[in-house]
C-alpha cells in the first residue's frame, strides 16, 4: 500500500536568455552572422524520502512513500516516480536535453534478491500459457539506467511539458548489489523554437485546474503561459460536444431533451453530425475516424471543448466501418498473436501523431508511441461513447433518459457510497484478485466512507482455490454476483475475472468455476439505481458485438461502464500495495475507481488515471487503448452541484 503523498523536491528556474548571437568573425566583407537559438534550462532537485526494505519468501521488496513499482518483463521490480515539468510554450521538443548536475548515491551493504518481473498475461478465457506477452520495452531502454531519465515530450492543450522518471534504486543482477540514489539534481535544457504560439492556444483555460495540480514547477513556470490580450477567447463556448449522425439526431426522441438538460447543468452543448465532419480531409487513410478527429483538432480550442460524447455504431473500419467508429490501433504489432485494439483514445489526444511512421498501422509501440511527436497519451478532451447498433433508437433514448435521471437525482444518495467487489483467482497456482480490493479499501474506499461487499473464492470450487482474505460472501460461478447485485444497490461495481465478449468467469484455465457475469444477466439489475463499473476482463467491450457485456450493462444496471475492447493484460508480479501506479488492467482499475470516488467525472477519471502513469511495454499500451468509457463523459457519481445545492433548500422548506 502506497501513500498518495509526493516525494520531496525543490525547484529552481535558471535564467532564460532573451538573445544569443555569435561574435562577429573577421572578414574583408561584412556578412550577416547566423543567430543561435535562444536557450533556457530548468533545474530540479529530487530527494528520496524514507524507504523500507523487507524480505518475504526469499525476495526483497523496497517500499517508498509516494512511489510505485515499475514492472517490466525481465527487469527488476524497483520503485520509481514520474515528475511532470513545464517548459515554455514555444520550446522546441526536439531540442530537449537532460543533464545530471549532481548526485548522491551509495552501494548498500550486503546482497539482495529483488524479484524480476514475470511476463504479462491476458485476462481472456483461454490457456494463459498460449498468450504470453513478448518482452518488449521502451525504445532504446538499457539497464542499468541512470537515476533520472527524460521521457518523451507531451502536450496538454497549451501546456507544454516533459516527464522525468526518477528511479532511485539500481540493482545489479549478477552481483546482487543494490545502489540507492538519495538525492539528484538535474538540468533540463531546451531551445526556443522561434515559432509564434497561436493566440487561441494561449487563451485556452479548459485544463488550467488540472495543470495547477499536475506540474511540479507550476508556480514558477505559470508566467510563461500568462497573456495580456483577451481578444482570442472563443465567442461561443461549447464545452460539451455530441458527435453523432443525422439519422440519430432525427430519430431519437430524447437527444434534444438531453441537450437541454446538459445546458441546464451549465454546459454549452453542440451537436455535430456527418454534415460537419464528413466534408473534411483527415489524416491518411481519411476514413470516418480520421475525419471526426480532424473536426475535433480544428475546433477544440475555438469552442473550448472539454467533453466529447460519441453516439453511433462503433465498428472500426477494419471490421465494417460504423457511422461513428472506434479507431483500430496496433499496439501489439509486429509481435505474433494479439496485435490490435479498437479505441476512442484516438479522439482524446489531439496533439500527437498516431501514425508517426506513415504505414497506416496506427498506434504502434515503438513506431508511433514512444517517439518524439508520436502518440501523446495526455488528453486534450475527455471522451465517452453510447453505442447505437442497428438503428436501436429506443435503446439510446432509454440510456439518455436514465443518465438525466441519475444526474438530477438528489436527496438520500447513500446507496452510491457502496461498492460490489467480486475478485477471483487469475493464474495458477495462487494469484488471487482479492488483494486489489483490499488495497482499494485501505487506500481510499474506507476513508471515503464507502461500504464494501467483497466476494472472494473461499475454497469450495473444484480446485479448492481459497483466498487468504475474508469476504462477506463466497464468490462462486453461476448467479452469485448477479443475485447480489440485483438485490442490492451499489454505486460502484469493480470485478476481476477472465472474460470474453459477453461473459466474465470465475477461476482460470483448468480451474473454471462458472460465470461471474453474463450479458443476459444485466436484465435482472435495478436500472433505477445504476452503477459505475470497471470490468477487469478481456474483450467485455468488444465493439463489433452488439451483445458485448460492457454495453449490456450500460443498457440496464450501469450508468458509466469501462471495459476492454480486446485482450487486457496483468502480471503475477503485482500484488497488494503495488496496484497504484501500475499500468496493468487491475492497476488502471485501481486508479480509475479512486478518481471516481474522489468526485471526478467518468471520462476525467479514466483519462487522468492513464495519463498519471506511462506504459513501458506493448501489452500495457494495449491496456491503455483497450479500456474505454461507455456512457456520459461528464457524469460523476456525486450529485451535480446544481442539485446538491437544492438539498438544504428542500430540507429547510419542509
N, C-alpha and C positions, 0 to 999 in steps of 0.2 A: 504494500500500500504506500503510495507516494503522496506527500503533502502537496498542495497546489501552490505553494509559495515559490517565488523566484530565487535563483541564486544571487549572491551579492555581486554587484558590478558598479563601476564608476564610469562616467562618460565625459570625455572632453573633446572639443572640436578644435582642430588646427586651423590656422588662417587659410582662407580660400583666396588665392591670388586673383586679382582682377585682371591683370595683364601680364604677359610674359613674352618677351621678344628676344631674338638672337642679337648679340652685339654686332655692329657693322664690321664687315670684312674689308681689308684694304683692297682697293681696286682702282684702276685708272678711270673706270666709268661707274658712276653711281647707279646701283641697281636696287630695286625694292627687295628687302630681305624677307624671307618667309616667316610668318608669325607662328609661334609654337602654341599648341593648345593650352588653354588655361587649365591648371591642375589644382586639385584640392585633396584633402585627406581627412579622415576621421580616426581618432584613436579610442579604443575601448580597453578597459582592464577587466578581465573576468577572473573571479575568485571561486575556488571550490569550497562550498560550505561543508559542514560536518558530514561525515560518512561513517558507515559501519561495514565491516566485512564479517560475514557469518558463514559457518560451514554446515552443510546438511547433505547427508548421503554421499559424502566424499567430494562434494563440489563446493567451491567458494563463491558466494554471492555478495556483490557490492551494492549497497543501498545508499543513495544520495538524495537528500531532500530537494524536491523540485526537479529532479532529473528522471528520465525514463530510460528503459533498457533498449539498446539498439540490437535488433535481431535480424541478422543477415546470414543466410545459409552458409555454413562453413567457416564463419568468423566468430571469435569470442564474443560472448554476450556481455557488453560493458555499458555503463551509464553514459548518457550524452544529453545535451540540451541544445535547442535551437534558439538563436537570437536574431530577431528581425531588425535591421538597421537602415534607417532612411538615408538616402543620398539625394543630392539636388535633383529637381525635376528634369533638368537639361543635362544631367551627367550621361556620358556615353557608356552603355553597358559593356561594350567590347574593350573598354579601357581599364576595367576594374582589376586591381591587383591587391593581394593580401601579403603583408609582411609581419612576421612575428618579431616585435621590437625587444621584448624582454620576457623571460620565462623562469619560473622557479619550479623545479621538479626533482624528484629523488626516486631511487630504486628502493622499494620496501624490503625489509629483512625477510629472509625465508623464501619458500616457494609456494606456489598457489596452483589450484586446479580449477580454472574458470571454464564453465560449460561452453562448448562450441554449438552454435545454433543449428538445430536439425533442419531438414528440408521442409518447405511448406507443403501442406496437404489440403485437398479440396473437401468442402462440406457437401459433396454430392452423394447420391445413393448408389455408389458403386464400390469397387475394391480400391481403397486409397493407394495401395502399392502400385497400381497401374497408372496413377496420375501424379506421381511425384514431380515437383517443380524442378526446372533446370536451375543451376546455380549461377544466375545472372546477378550482377551487382552494378552499382553506379558506374558509368563510363569513366575509365581511367583510374578507378579507385585502387589503391595499393595499401597493403599492410606491411609494417606498422605505419599508421597515419600520423601526421602532426597533431598536436593537441587541438588546434583550431583549423578548420578548413572552410574555404569560401565556396558556397554552393551557387547555383545558377541565379542570375538576376531575375527579379519578379516585379510585377506592377499590379497595383490595386487601384483602378481608376487613375486619379492624378498622382497617387503615392508611389514613388519610385524607390525601390529598396533592394537590399541584398540580405541573404541569410547566412549566418555563421553557424557551424556545427562545432560545439565545444565537447571534445571527448577527453576528459581529464585523466583517464586510465589507459595505459598501453600494456598489452600482455604479450610476452614472448612465449609462444607455444613450446619451442624447443627447450629453453632454459627454465620455463615455468616461473620467470621473474615478472613482477608487477611494478610498473613505473607509474607514479602519480604526479600530476601537474597541479600544484596548489594555486598558482597564480600565473596569468599570462597577459601580456599587453600586446595588442595587435594594432596595426595601422591598415586601414582600407583607403587606397588612393584611387583617384578617378580623374578623367579629363572631361571638361565641359565641351559638349558636342558642338556648340555654336548654332544649333538648330533651335529656332524660337518655338517655345511651347505654346500651344493654342490657348487663347483666352477662355474658350469654352471648357477646356480641360481644367484649367487653374481655378475657374469659378465653381466647379463642381464640389458639392459638400455632402454628397449622399453617404459616404462611408467615413466621414471625419470622426465620428464617435468610435468606430472600430479602430481607426488609426491611433487615436489617443491611448488606447489600451494595448495596442499591438507592438509598437516600436519602442525599443529601449532608449533611443535618443530623441524621442518625440519633442520634448520640451526645448531642447537645444536646436533642433532642426526645423521646427514649425515655421520659423520666419522665412525659410526658403519658399514656402508654399503660400505666404501671405500675398494678397493682391489689393490694390487700391481701387481699381476700376471695377464697377459692378455692371457694366453695360452688356456683358456676355451672359448674364443669368438667363435661363430659359424663360420665355414669355409665358408659356403654359406648362405646368408640371404634370406629367403623367408618371407617377412613381410606380403604378401597378398596370402592367400591360398584359392583356389576354390575346394570345396568338391562336387563331382557330380558322375555320373555313366559312365561306359564305353559306354553305348548306346548314352547318351547325348554328350559325347566327340566325338564320331564317327559321329553323325548325325547333330550336329549344324554346320552351315556354318560360324558362327560369333564368336564362342568361342575362337578359336586360334587367330583371329584378336583382340578380346578383351584382351587376354593375352598380345599380343604385344603392344596394346595401353596402358595398365597399366604399362608395363615395360618402355615405353616411358615417362610415368608420374613419373618415378623414383622408382617404386615398383619392388621388386623381387617377381615373381609370380610362384606358384607351383600348378599344378592341381593334385588332389588326387581322386582316384576312389575306388570302392569296391575291386579292386586288392590290394589296400594298407590297407584299414581298415577292410575289410571283414574277414581277416585271424586272427584278434586279438581276445583276450578274454577280454571282458569288464566286468563291474560290473553286478552282477545278476539282471535281467534275461538274460543278454547278447544278447539282440536283436540289431538291426542296430543302434539305438540311442546310446546305451552304447558302441558299437564298435567305432562309429565315435568319441565320447567323449574320449575314450581311446587313439585313434590316436592323438588327439589334446593334451591330457595330456602328452603323450610320446614325442611330437615334438615341442610344442610351444616355449620352451626355446632353443632347439637345433637349430631351424631355425629362431628364433627371430620373431615369428608370431605376428602380431598386428591385422590384419583384416582377417575375415573368411566370404566367400560368399558361402552359401549353394544353390545348384541348383538341383532341383528334386521335386518329389512328396512328399508333407509334411504330408500326412496322418499318424497320430500316430499309434503305434502298435495296440492299443485297438480298432481302427476303420478301420482295414485293412491296415497294415503297408505299407507306401510308400517307395520308394527306398532311399530317403533322408528325413527321418521322423522328425517331431517335437517330443519332449518328452512329454508324458502325465503326468502331475503332479496333486497333490491333495491338494491344499491349503485349501479347504473348508471341508475336512474330519476331524472329523466324523459327522459334522452337517448335518441336512437334507437339501435337495434342491441342489443348485448349489455347486458342490464339485470340479470338475476337470477343468484343464486349460492346453491345449497343449502349449508348449513354446520352444523357441530357447535359453532362458536364460541358459538352461542346458549346452549349448556349450560355453557360455561366462565365467561362473565361473568354473575354472578348479582345484581349491584347496579345495572346500567344498565337503562334503559327502551328496548327495541329498537323500540317503536312510539310514539315520543315525540309524534308529531303525530296519533295515533289514526286513521290512514287504512287500517290493516291491511296496509300495504306496509312490512314490517319491514326495518330496517337501511338506510334510505335515507341517502345522503350529503347533509349539509346540513339534513335534516329530522329524522333520528333520530341520526345521528352528527355530531359537531362542534358540538353544542348542549349546554348545561348540563342534566344529568340524563338525557341520552340514552345511546346505546351507549357502554360503557366497555370498552376493549379490554384492560384488565388482568384476568387470570383469577382467579377465586376457587377454581376446581378445574381439574385437568388431565384432559382428555378424550381418549379413544381409542375406536375402534369396530372390531368384527368384523362385517361384513355377513353376513346369512343370507338367501339367496334360495330361494324355492320349497321350503321345509322341508328344505334340504340339511344335515341334522344331522350326517351323517358327515363332511362337509367342515369344519363347525365343530369337530367333535371332533379332526380332524387338525391344525387350526390351534392348538387349545388344547394338544394333546399336544406339538406342536413348540415352542410357547412355553415349556412346562415344561421340556422337554429343554434348550433354549437357556439358560434361567436356572440349571439345575442343572449345566451343563457346567463342568468345571474341568480343570486340567492345562495342556497346551500349547494356548493360545488365540492364538498369534501370528498366525494367519490373520485374526483380526478386526482387526488393526492394518494394514489394507491397503485401498486404495480403487481402484475402477474408475471412470474419469472420461472418458466419451465426450462430446465437445463439438463441435457442428457450427456452421457459419455460419448466422446468423439473419435477415439482411436485406442487400439489395444496397446498395453494391457490395462492402463488405468488413467487415461487422460480424460478428466471429468470437466464438464462445463460449469459445475457449481461454483468454483472459485470466482468466476466472472460476477455472479450475483453477490457473493459475499463481499467482494471489493466494492461494487457499486453501493451496497448498503452501508459499508463502513465509511466510504469516502464522501457520499453525498445524499443518498436516499434517506437514511435515518436522520441526519441533521436537518434536512428539509421538511421533516415531519411526514414523510411518506410511509404508509404501511405496505408491507410486502407479503405476498403469498408465494412461498418457494415450493417448487415441485422438482425433486431430485430423484434419481434412481436409487433405490434402497435395498437391492439385493434379491428381489423376487422375480426377476426376469430369467430367461433360460440360461444366461451366462453368469447369473448372480453378481451383476455389476452393482456395487454398493458405494455410494458417496461417503466420504469421511465427515461430511457436513449434515446436520439435521435439517429437515424441511417440514413445512406444515402439512404436506401431502406427498405421498409417493408418486413419482412420475412413472406411469405405465403407458404402453401403447394402447390404442383404441379410442375411447372417448373421454379420458380423464381430463385433458386440457379443455376440450370442448364443453364438458359439463360444468367445470369450474367457472369458465369464462361466461357461459350462457346464464349461469345462475347468480353471478355477481358482477358488479360494475367496477371497471379498472380504468384509470386514466392512462396507464402505460402498460403495454404487453411487450416483453422482450424475451425471445426464446433463442436457444442454440441447439440445432439438430441438423443432421444431414437432410438434404432436400432435393426435390426435382421441381418441375414446372407447376405442379398442382398440389404437392404434399411436402410436409416435413415429417421426419421419422425419429423414433426413439432408438438409440443404440447405433451400432456400426456394423459393417460387413462381417457376417458370421455370428453376430450377436444382436440382430434386429429384435425389437420387442413390439413392433407395430407402429401405428401412426401417432405422431404428435399432433398434427392438424392436417386437414384436407380442405380443398376448395369448397366441397359440398357442405362442410361444417359451418361455413360462415352464415348460412341462412338461419342457424339456431341462435345467433347472437342478438343482443339487445342494441338495436340501431339508434335508440333514443339516448344511449349513453356510450357513444363510440370511443375507441381507444387510439392513442398514438402507438404505433407498433414499430419495432425493429426486428426483422426476421433474419436471424443469423443462420442462413442456409444457402445452398446453391439454387440458382435459377428460379426462385419463387416469383420473380418479377419478369419472367421471360415475355417480352413484349409481343412476340408473334403468336402467342397462345392466348386467346380471349378468356380462357378459363384459368389463367395464372393465379396463383394463390394470393399474391400481393393485391391484385385488382379485385379478386373475390372479396377480400376483407374490406377494401375501400368501399365496395358496393354495400356491404352490410356488416356492421360491427366495428369498423375502423373509421377514423376521421382523417388521419395522415399516416400513410404506410410507407415504410422503407424496406426494400428488398433488392435482391441481386438479379440482374438480367442474365447472367451466365454463372460459371463456376466462381465461387468465392473461396478464399484461402486462409488457413490458420497454420500454426506451428505448435507442436507439443512443448516447445521451449518457453512458451509464455504461460505463466501461472499467476496465482494470487499475488497482488502487489505490482504486477507488470503489465496490466491491460491498459493503463493510462499511457498515452503517447505511443501505443502500438498500432501499426498500420495493418494488422491482421483484421479479418472480418469482425472478430469479437472486440478488438481494440477500437475500431471505428464505432461499434455499438456502444461501448463504454463512454466514449467522448460525446457521441450524439445525444444519448439519454441524459447525460449530465447537463448539457446545454438546454434541452427541453425542460428539465426540472428547474433550471435557473431562470426560465421565463423567455428564452429566445423563441422566435418563430421557427416552424418546422424546417424551412429551407435555410434560414440563417444558421440554425443549429447544425445542419448536415454539412454545409459548405465551410463553416468556420471550424468544425471538428476536423475535417480533412485538411484544411489549409494550415492548421496548427502543427501538423506533422509533415513528414516527407517520405514518399515511397522509394526504397532503395533497391527493389527487385521488381522484375516484370509481374510477378504474381501479386505484389502489393499495389502496383499501378492498376492491375485489373480490378482489385477491390475498389479502388477509387472510382473507376468508370462504372463498375457493376451496380453499386448501391445508389439508387435514385429514389426520388420522392414522388409518390402518387398522392395528390391532394393539394390543397390551397397553400402556396408557399408562405403566405403572410399570416397563417393561423398559428396561434400559440395555445398552450394548454391552460394558461391563466386567462381569466376573463378579460376581454378588451377593456381598456381604460375607460371608455365611454360608459360601459355598463358597470364597471367596478365602482364608478362614482355614483351610480344610481342606487346602490345598495344602502348606504346610510340615509339617503333621502326617503326611500321606501320604508325603511325601518322607523324613521322619525315620523313619517306620515301616519303609520299605524300604531 
